[in-house]
Amino acid sequence: MARGLGRGLDAFFPEIEEKDDDVVQQIPIKECRPNPYQPRKTFHTDAIEELKESIQEFGIIQPLIVRKSIKGFEIVVGERRFRAAKEAGLSEVPAIVKELTDEKMMELALLENLQREDLTPIEEAQAYANLMKELNITQEELSKRLGKSRSHIANLVRLLGLPEPIIAYINNGELSMGHGRALLGLKDKEKVNPLVKKIRSEKLNVRQVEKLIILLNEKPSKKKVKPKKDIFLQERESVLRDKLGTAVNIQRGKRKGKIEIEFYTDDDLERIIEVLEG
């Protein structure tokens, strides 16, 4: 599933953006090595093979961006081109040398993770969480700099609050992001694992899971059946849920009503307060 950044790396680091006066150098491929701070990741063989064939026919159209190190050059942007160039048997690659600190290289490694072609919802969520932590920025700031909606980022990061086994199921594709979002709304957390077993064994879709969770969240009553919520209140709940990126419950009494907004961590609370103040 292709996701990735809404904008390029230069949205965060204008210093790595290619400029007209940049000098493109031919650098020995044996002197290049990947970003040392880049988390280990896999590269699809088919994608590398396709790029290799393109390089063999047309060469490397866009130069790599590197920084000088004690042992040659460290790749800032273009590791996939570098790997394909090696497969194509090139001895040199075109590159632009930039000056970057270790801290910037570490931040770039996190951003590179967001540009992976096979990014899962959990990997994307972890990348967002890491970026906010490492760069000390809010979800609102991250949203503006990436060109992603705040609700998209919030909904993904919330998935990290699920139990580890469920996070693993979403990561390997057994459960979808929609399943995860629905499970976050289950009030009795002890019912999560049994429900997940039911979802997997019966292949339940997201809509079926949402209906089940509504039933599980309802308190049993022997005296009277709980009246169905007004469709206007349901619509307002949906609007607030999308805006705040969390569960919202609106209750209307005879003389007054109340709005319940769920949050999971202190950061989540701060995020919601920022949205309400904004």
C-alpha positions in Angstrom: 0.0 0.0 0.0 1.7 3.2 -1.1 1.4 6.0 1.3 4.4 8.2 2.1 4.9 11.8 2.6 2.6 14.4 1.1 5.7 16.5 0.3 9.4 15.9 -0.3 12.2 15.9 2.2 12.9 19.6 1.5 9.6 20.4 3.3 11.6 19.8 6.4 15.1 20.4 5.2 15.4 23.1 2.6 19.2 22.8 2.8 19.0 19.4 0.9 16.9 20.8 -1.9 18.8 20.9 -5.2 19.7 24.4 -6.4 20.8 25.7 -9.7 24.3 26.3 -8.5 24.8 22.9 -7.0 27.8 21.0 -8.4 27.1 17.5 -9.5 30.1 15.2 -9.0 30.9 11.7 -10.2 31.6 9.7 -7.1 33.0 6.2 -7.0 30.2 3.9 -6.0 32.5 1.9 -3.7 33.0 5.1 -1.6 29.2 5.5 -1.0 27.4 3.9 1.9 23.8 4.3 3.3 22.8 6.8 6.0 24.2 5.2 9.2 21.1 6.3 11.1 18.7 4.8 8.7 16.6 2.0 10.3 17.1 -1.3 8.5 14.5 -1.7 5.8 13.8 -4.0 2.9 13.9 -3.1 -0.8 11.7 -5.0 -3.2 13.7 -6.9 -5.7 11.3 -6.2 -8.5 11.5 -2.4 -7.9 15.3 -2.5 -7.9 15.4 -4.6 -11.0 13.1 -2.2 -12.8 15.2 0.8 -11.8 18.4 -1.0 -12.8 17.0 -1.6 -16.3 16.1 2.1 -16.5 19.6 3.1 -15.4 21.2 0.8 -17.9 19.2 2.5 -20.7 19.0 6.1 -19.6 21.6 6.5 -16.8 20.8 8.1 -13.4 18.7 11.2 -14.3 18.5 12.6 -10.7 21.8 12.8 -8.8 22.1 11.4 -5.3 22.5 13.7 -2.3 25.4 12.8 0.0 27.6 14.2 2.7 31.3 13.7 3.1 32.5 11.4 5.8 35.8 10.0 7.0 35.3 6.9 4.9 33.9 8.3 1.7 30.4 9.5 1.4 27.1 8.8 3.3 23.9 8.8 1.2 21.4 11.3 2.4 18.8 10.8 -0.4 18.8 8.2 -3.1 19.7 4.8 -1.5 17.3 3.0 -3.9 19.2 4.6 -6.9 22.5 3.6 -5.3 21.4 0.0 -4.9 20.1 -0.2 -8.5 23.3 1.4 -9.8 25.4 -1.3 -8.1 23.2 -3.9 -9.7 23.7 -2.3 -13.1 27.4 -2.5 -12.6 28.2 1.2 -12.5 31.5 2.3 -11.1 30.4 5.9 -10.4 27.2 7.7 -9.6 26.3 11.4 -10.0 25.9 13.2 -6.6 25.6 16.5 -4.9 27.6 16.9 -1.7 25.8 18.7 1.2 26.9 19.6 4.7 24.6 18.0 7.3 25.0 17.3 11.1 24.5 13.9 12.7 21.2 15.2 14.1 19.9 16.2 10.6 21.0 12.8 9.3 19.0 11.1 12.0 15.9 13.2 11.3 16.3 12.4 7.6 16.4 8.7 8.4 12.9 9.0 10.0 11.6 10.9 7.0 13.1 8.3 4.6 11.0 5.7 6.5 7.9 7.7 5.6 8.8 7.5 1.9 8.9 3.7 1.7 6.7 2.3 -1.0 5.4 -0.6 1.2 4.6 1.5 4.3 1.9 -0.1 6.6 -0.5 2.0 8.7 1.6 1.1 11.8 4.9 2.0 10.2 3.4 5.3 9.1 2.1 6.0 12.6 5.4 5.1 14.2 7.2 7.5 11.7 4.8 10.3 12.6 5.3 9.7 16.4 9.1 9.5 16.0 9.1 12.7 14.0 7.1 14.6 16.5 9.4 13.4 19.3 12.7 13.9 17.5 11.8 17.3 16.0 9.8 18.4 19.1 6.7 19.5 17.0 3.0 19.1 17.4 0.6 17.2 15.2 -0.6 20.5 13.8 2.9 21.5 12.8 3.6 18.1 11.4 0.3 18.3 9.4 1.3 21.6 7.8 4.8 20.6 7.0 3.8 17.3 5.4 0.7 18.4 3.7 -1.3 15.7 5.5 -4.5 16.4 7.3 -4.3 16.5 11.1 -7.1 14.0 11.5 -5.2 11.5 9.2 -2.1 11.8 11.4 -4.1 11.7 14.6 -6.1 8.6 13.6 -2.9 6.8 12.6 -1.0 7.7 15.8 -3.9 6.5 17.9 -3.4 3.0 16.5 -0.2 2.8 18.6 -2.4 2.7 21.7 -3.7 -0.7 20.8 -2.3 -3.9 22.4 0.9 -5.2 20.8 -0.7 -8.3 19.2 -3.3 -6.2 17.5 -0.7 -3.8 16.3 1.2 -6.8 14.8 -2.0 -8.0 13.0 -2.5 -4.5 11.4 1.2 -4.4 10.5 1.1 -7.7 8.7 -2.2 -7.0 6.9 -4.5 -9.4 8.9 -6.4 -6.4 10.2 -7.0 -3.1 8.5 -6.6 0.4 9.8 -10.4 0.6 9.9 -10.5 -2.4 12.2 -8.0 -0.8 14.5 -9.9 2.5 14.7 -13.1 0.6 15.5 -11.4 -1.4 18.2 -10.2 1.8 19.9 -13.8 2.6 20.6 -14.5 -0.6 22.6 -15.0 0.6 26.2 -14.3 -2.7 28.0 -10.7 -3.4 27.0 -10.9 -7.0 28.3 -13.2 -7.7 25.4 -10.7 -6.6 22.8 -8.8 -9.9 22.4 -11.9 -12.1 22.2 -13.4 -9.7 19.6 -10.2 -9.8 17.5 -10.4 -13.6 17.5 -13.9 -13.4 16.2 -12.9 -10.8 13.5 -10.1 -13.1 12.3 -12.0 -16.4 12.4 -15.2 -15.0 10.8 -13.5 -12.5 8.5 -15.6 -9.7 9.7 -15.4 -6.4 7.8 -15.1 -3.0 9.4 -18.8 -2.2 9.3 -19.7 -5.5 11.0 -17.1 -4.8 13.7 -18.4 -1.3 14.3 -22.0 -2.7 14.8 -20.6 -5.3 17.2 -18.8 -2.7 19.3 -21.9 -0.6 19.6 -23.7 -3.7 21.0 -20.8 -4.5 23.4 -20.7 -0.9 24.6 -24.3 -0.8 25.5 -25.1 -1.4 29.2 -27.6 -4.2 29.6 -30.9 -3.1 31.0 -33.8 -5.4 32.2 -36.2 -2.6 32.8 -36.3 -0.7 29.5 -34.8 -0.7 26.1 -32.4 2.2 25.5 -34.0 4.6 22.9 -32.2 5.0 19.6 -30.1 8.2 19.5 -31.4 11.1 17.5 -30.0 11.1 14.0 -29.0 14.7 14.4 -26.8 13.8 17.4 -25.3 10.9 15.5 -24.4 13.3 12.7 -22.8 15.8 15.1 -20.9 13.0 16.8 -19.5 11.9 13.4 -18.4 15.5 12.6 -16.7 15.9 15.9 -15.1 12.5 15.7 -13.5 13.3 12.4 -12.3 16.7 13.5 -10.9 15.6 16.8 -9.6 12.2 15.7 -11.1 10.4 18.7 -14.4 9.0 20.1 -17.1 11.5 20.9 -20.4 10.8 22.7 -23.3 13.4 22.9 -26.0 12.9 25.4 -29.1 15.1 25.6 -31.3 15.2 28.8 -34.6 17.0 29.5 -32.9 20.2 30.8 -29.3 19.8 29.8 -26.8 17.6 27.8 -23.2 16.7 27.8 -20.4 15.9 25.3 -17.9 13.2 26.2 -14.5 13.3 24.4 -12.1 10.4 24.8 -8.4 10.8 25.0 -5.7 8.1 25.6 -2.5 9.9 26.6 -1.4 13.4 27.9 -0.2 14.2 24.3 -3.6 13.2 23.0 -5.3 15.5 25.5 -3.0 18.4 24.5 -3.8 17.7 20.8 -7.5 17.8 21.4 -7.3 21.0 23.4 -5.3 22.7 20.6 -8.0 21.7 18.1 -10.7 23.1 20.3 -8.8 26.4 20.9 -7.9 26.7 17.3 
